[in-house]
C-alpha cells in the first residue's frame, strides 16, 4: 500500500494554491439522475425514556432478518435527515465548492424545480426534464442500504430530455465543457437510451471540437443483466472517441464489471489486478476502484494506489463515494496526476463523512496540512 507522503502533500497544497482561481473558471456538466434522500437509522433495542441502540452494520441487520424467517415482525426506524440525493446532485454540489460553472441535468422537478434542490450551490445551474425519485437510506457504520422508489423516472426517454432541455443547449453543455460527468446508469432504465442519444445526436456531429475529461460511474448495477452491463461498457468505450474517459467503480461494481468482461468472477484477486484487467478490456484512459480503505487508479501511465483517510465513526456515509469522485475530478481539472488526484478524492470523502458537508478548497488545504503534520509527529 502506498501512503500519502509529505512531499506529495506539499505538492498538492502548492497546486491548489496556484490553481484555485483558474479552477473556478472551469466548466462542468453532469447528468442525469436526481433523488430526494430520507436518511434513517434502524433501531435494534429501545430502552427507558425512548433511548435506543441501533444496528451498526448491515451484516447484523441482515442476520436479524434471517433469524426472523417464517415469522411476522416489524422494524422501527428513526429519521436522521432529508437531503438532496442521487449521484448527480451530490457530486455537483461537491464540485461547486471549487468550480463556479456547474451545469446539472436531471429530473429536478417539473415544471418547477423541487424545493429540495434549491439547496444546491448557487454555482449550480439546473436543467430539469422531470420529477425526482425518492430513496430511503438505512445508514450503518459499515455502509448503507438504499431503498429507491424510482416512480415516473422509468418513463423518461432520451427524446423527452432532448426536447425539454433543447438540442442546441445540450450541444453547448457537453461539447464546450472541461469535464462531463455521467452517473447512475444502474438505477435508471432510461440511461442506455440517453447515452446512445448523447453519442449519436450530440457528440458525433460535434466531432473535432474541444476534447474534454469524461467521467462515468455506473452506480450499483446488481439488478442489471450481464448483457445490459456489457452494452453500457461498450458505450463508455465509444465516448473515448470524444473525451478522455475515466470509469469509477466501488468493489461491488468492479466485481460485476470484471465478471461481464471476463466471464468468470474475480475470486482471490486484489483490486489492483481487477482494475488492471478491466482497464485492458475497455481501452479507456483510466479505471478507478475505491472503497473505505484505499483507492486505485490504472492508466497507460501505470498503477497508483493510495490509502484512504479512514473515518471509524462517520457522521454520514451516504454520498461518500460521490464526494470521492468529485475530489478526484478536481485533481484532474487541476492537472494533477492520478496518484495526487486519488489523494484529493480520499480527502474530500473523509472531510464529508466527518462533517456532513462537502469541503471547499480551503477546507481541503486545512485537512491536508493537518495530515502532513500528523505524519511528521
C-alpha positions in Angstrom: 0.0 0.0 0.0 1.3 3.5 -0.9 0.7 6.1 1.8 0.5 9.8 1.0 3.9 11.2 1.9 4.9 14.6 3.0 6.4 15.5 -0.4 3.2 14.6 -2.2 1.0 16.5 0.2 3.2 19.6 -0.1 3.0 19.4 -3.9 -0.8 19.0 -3.8 -1.1 22.0 -1.5 1.1 24.1 -3.8 -1.0 23.2 -6.8 -4.3 24.0 -5.0 -2.8 27.4 -4.1 -1.7 28.1 -7.7 -4.8 26.9 -9.5 -7.6 28.0 -7.1 -8.6 30.9 -9.3 -8.3 29.2 -12.7 -10.2 26.2 -11.3 -13.2 28.4 -10.5 -13.4 29.3 -14.2 -13.6 25.7 -15.4 -16.9 24.4 -16.8 -18.5 21.1 -15.7 -21.7 19.3 -17.0 -23.3 16.5 -15.1 -26.3 14.1 -15.6 -28.8 12.5 -15.4 -30.3 11.4 -12.1 -31.9 13.1 -9.1 -33.5 11.7 -5.9 -34.6 13.1 -2.6 -33.0 11.1 0.2 -34.5 10.3 3.5 -31.8 9.1 5.9 -32.8 6.8 8.7 -31.2 4.6 11.4 -32.6 1.1 12.1 -33.4 0.6 15.8 -32.2 -2.6 17.4 -33.4 -2.1 21.0 -35.4 0.6 22.8 -34.7 1.3 26.5 -36.2 3.6 29.0 -37.2 7.2 28.2 -37.2 6.1 24.5 -33.4 5.7 24.4 -32.4 3.5 21.5 -29.5 1.4 20.2 -29.1 0.9 16.5 -27.9 -1.8 14.1 -24.3 -0.8 13.4 -23.7 -3.0 10.4 -25.8 -4.3 7.5 -24.4 -7.7 8.4 -26.0 -7.6 11.9 -29.2 -6.2 10.4 -29.3 -8.9 7.7 -28.7 -11.7 10.3 -31.5 -10.3 12.4 -33.9 -10.6 9.4 -32.7 -14.1 8.6 -33.3 -15.2 12.2 -36.9 -14.0 11.8 -37.6 -16.1 8.8 -41.1 -17.5 8.8 -42.2 -15.1 11.5 -44.1 -11.8 11.3 -42.1 -8.9 12.7 -41.7 -5.2 12.5 -38.7 -2.9 12.1 -38.6 0.6 13.7 -36.6 3.3 12.1 -35.5 6.8 13.3 -35.3 9.7 10.9 -32.0 11.5 10.6 -32.5 14.0 7.8 -33.9 14.6 4.3 -31.5 16.0 1.7 -30.6 16.2 -1.9 -30.0 12.7 -3.3 -28.8 11.0 -6.4 -25.3 10.7 -7.6 -25.5 13.8 -9.9 -26.8 16.4 -7.4 -24.4 15.2 -4.6 -21.4 15.2 -7.0 -22.4 18.5 -8.5 -22.8 20.2 -5.1 -19.3 18.9 -4.1 -17.7 20.2 -7.3 -19.5 23.6 -6.9 -17.5 24.2 -3.7 -14.5 24.8 -6.0 -15.9 25.4 -9.5 -18.2 28.3 -10.4 -19.9 26.9 -13.5 -21.5 23.5 -12.7 -24.4 22.5 -15.0 -26.8 19.9 -13.6 -29.1 18.0 -16.0 -31.6 15.8 -14.2 -35.2 15.2 -13.0 -35.0 18.0 -10.5 -38.8 18.9 -10.6 -41.0 19.9 -13.5 -42.3 22.3 -14.5 -40.9 23.9 -11.3 -37.6 22.9 -9.6 -38.4 20.9 -6.4 -37.7 23.0 -3.3 -35.1 20.4 -2.0 -32.8 21.1 -5.0 -32.8 24.8 -4.3 -30.3 23.8 -1.6 -27.8 23.2 -4.3 -24.9 25.7 -4.6 -25.6 29.0 -6.3 -22.9 27.9 -8.7 -25.1 25.0 -10.0 -27.2 25.9 -13.0 -30.2 23.5 -13.1 -31.7 22.0 -16.2 -34.7 19.8 -15.3 -36.7 17.4 -17.5 -38.9 15.7 -14.9 -39.6 14.9 -11.3 -37.2 13.2 -8.9 -37.2 9.8 -7.4 -37.3 9.2 -3.7 -34.9 7.0 -1.6 -34.9 5.8 2.0 -31.4 5.2 3.1 -30.7 2.8 6.0 -27.5 4.2 7.5 -24.9 1.9 9.2 -21.4 2.5 10.3 -20.2 0.0 7.7 -22.3 1.3 4.8 -25.9 1.8 3.8 -28.9 0.1 2.2 -30.7 2.2 -0.3 -34.5 1.6 -0.8 -35.1 3.5 -4.1 -38.5 4.5 -5.4 -37.9 5.5 -9.0 -41.5 6.2 -9.8 -42.0 8.1 -13.0 -38.3 8.2 -13.6 -38.7 4.9 -15.5 -40.9 6.6 -18.1 -38.3 9.2 -19.1 -36.8 8.9 -22.6 -33.9 10.5 -24.5 -36.4 12.3 -26.7 -38.0 13.8 -23.6 -34.7 15.1 -22.3 -33.6 16.4 -25.7 -36.8 18.2 -26.4 -37.2 19.6 -22.9 -33.7 20.9 -22.5 -33.2 21.7 -26.2 -30.7 20.1 -28.5 -28.6 23.2 -29.0 -28.3 23.6 -25.3 -27.2 20.0 -24.9 -24.6 20.5 -27.6 -23.2 23.6 -25.8 -23.2 21.9 -22.4 -21.5 18.7 -23.5 -19.1 20.0 -26.1 -18.0 23.3 -24.6 -17.0 21.9 -21.2 -13.9 21.0 -19.3 -15.5 17.9 -17.6 -18.5 15.8 -18.4 -19.8 13.6 -15.6 -22.3 10.8 -16.4 -23.6 9.0 -13.4 -26.0 6.4 -12.1 -26.6 4.1 -15.0 -27.6 1.3 -12.7 -30.8 2.7 -11.2 -32.2 4.4 -14.3 -33.9 2.4 -17.0 -33.5 5.2 -19.5 -29.7 5.5 -19.1 -28.7 3.4 -22.0 -31.0 5.2 -24.4 -29.8 8.5 -23.1 -26.2 7.5 -23.6 -26.9 6.5 -27.2 -28.8 9.7 -27.9 -25.9 11.7 -26.4 -23.4 9.9 -28.6 -25.3 9.9 -31.8 -27.1 13.3 -31.7 -24.8 15.5 -29.6 -21.2 14.2 -29.7 -20.9 12.7 -33.2 -22.0 15.8 -35.0 -19.5 17.8 -32.8 -16.5 15.5 -33.5 -13.3 17.5 -33.6 -14.4 20.2 -31.1 -12.9 20.6 -27.7 -11.7 17.4 -26.1 -12.8 17.2 -22.5 -12.4 15.0 -19.5 -15.2 12.4 -19.3 -16.1 10.7 -16.0 -18.5 7.8 -15.6 -19.9 6.0 -12.5 -22.3 3.1 -13.2 -23.5 3.0 -9.6 -25.0 -0.2 -8.3 -25.8 -2.4 -11.3 -26.6 -5.6 -9.4 -30.2 -5.6 -10.8 -29.0 -5.3 -14.4 -28.3 -8.3 -16.7 -24.8 -9.1 -17.9 -26.0 -8.2 -21.4 -27.1 -4.8 -20.2 -23.9 -4.1 -18.4 -21.9 -5.2 -21.4 -23.8 -2.7 -23.6 -23.2 0.1 -21.1 -19.4 -0.7 -21.1 -19.4 -0.7 -24.9 -20.9 2.8 -24.9 -18.4 4.1 -22.3 -15.6 2.9 -24.6 -17.4 4.7 -27.5 -17.3 8.0 -25.6 -13.5 7.7 -25.5 -13.6 9.0 -29.1 -14.6 12.4 -27.8 -13.5 12.5 -24.1 -10.6 11.3 -22.0 -12.7 8.8 -20.2 -12.4 7.6 -16.6 -14.7 4.9 -15.1 -15.1 4.9 -11.4 -16.2 1.7 -9.6 -16.7 0.5 -6.0 -15.8 -3.1 -5.1 -19.3 -4.4 -5.9 -19.5 -2.7 -9.2 -15.9 -3.8 -10.1 -16.8 -7.4 -9.4 -19.8 -7.2 -11.7 -17.9 -5.5 -14.5 -15.0 -7.9 -14.2 -17.3 -10.9 -14.5 -19.1 -9.4 -17.5 -15.8 -8.7 -19.3 -14.0 -12.0 -18.5 -16.8 -14.5 -18.0 -15.7 -15.5 -14.5 -15.7 -13.9 -11.0 -12.7 -12.1 -9.6 -12.0 -14.7 -7.0 -8.9 -14.2 -4.8 -7.9 -11.2 -6.8 -7.0 -7.9 -5.2 -8.5 -4.7 -6.5 -5.2 -3.8 -8.3 -5.4 -6.9 -10.5 -9.1 -6.5 -11.0 -8.6 -2.9 -12.1 -5.8 -3.9 -14.5 -7.9 -6.4 -16.3 -10.9 -4.1 -16.6 -8.5 -1.3 -17.9 -7.1 -3.6 -20.6 -10.5 -4.8 -21.7 -12.1 -1.4 -22.0 -9.3 0.6 -23.5 -10.3 3.9 -21.9 -7.9 6.3 -20.2 -8.4 5.4 -16.5 -10.1 2.8 -14.3 -10.7 3.7 -10.6 -11.6 1.3 -7.9 -12.3 2.9 -4.5 -13.6 1.8 -1.1 -13.2 2.7 2.6 -9.6 1.6 2.9 -7.9 2.6 -0.3 -8.3 3.8 -3.9 -6.6 2.7 -7.0 -6.2 4.1 -10.5 -4.9 2.2 -13.6 -4.0 4.0 -16.7 -1.4 3.8 -19.5 1.0 5.7 -17.1 0.8 2.8 -14.7 -0.9 1.9 -11.4 -1.4 4.3 -8.5 -2.8 3.3 -5.1 -3.4 5.5 -2.0 -4.7 4.7 1.4 -7.9 6.5 2.4 -8.1 8.8 5.4 -10.2 6.3 7.3 -13.2 7.5 9.3 -14.1 5.0 12.0 -17.4 6.7 13.0 -18.7 8.7 10.1 -21.3 11.4 10.7 -22.7 10.4 7.3 -21.7 7.8 4.8 -24.4 8.3 2.1 -22.6 10.4 -0.6 -19.1 9.5 0.4 -18.4 7.8 -3.0 -19.8 10.8 -4.8 -17.5 13.1 -2.9 -14.6 10.8 -3.6 -15.5 11.2 -7.3 -15.7 14.9 -7.0 -12.4 15.2 -5.3 -10.7 13.0 -7.9 -12.2 15.1 -10.7 -11.0 18.3 -9.1 -7.5 16.9 -9.1 -7.7 16.1 -12.8 -9.1 19.6 -13.5 -6.0 20.9 -11.8 -3.8 18.7 -14.0 -2.7 16.6 -11.0 -1.6 13.1 -11.8 -3.7 10.1 -10.8 -1.9 9.5 -7.5 -2.4 13.0 -6.3 -6.0 13.0 -7.6 -6.7 9.9 -5.6 -5.4 11.8 -2.5 -7.8 14.6 -3.2 -10.6 12.1 -3.7 -9.9 10.4 -0.4 -9.6 13.8 1.4 -12.9 15.0 0.0 -14.7 11.9 1.0 -13.1 11.9 4.5 -14.0 15.5 5.2 -17.6 14.9 4.0 -18.0 11.8 6.3 -16.6 13.7 9.3 -18.5 17.0 8.8 -21.6 16.1 6.8 -20.8 18.6 4.1 -18.5 18.8 1.1 -15.2 20.6 1.5 -14.1 23.9 -0.1 -10.6 24.2 -1.4 -9.7 26.0 1.8 -11.1 23.0 3.8 -9.0 20.6 1.7 -5.9 22.7 2.4 -6.7 22.6 6.1 -7.3 18.9 6.0 -4.1 18.0 4.0 -2.0 20.3 6.1 -3.2 18.5 9.3 -2.4 15.2 7.7 1.1 16.3 6.9 1.6 17.4 10.5 0.2 14.1 11.7 2.6 12.2 9.5 5.6 14.1 11.0 4.6 13.7 14.6 
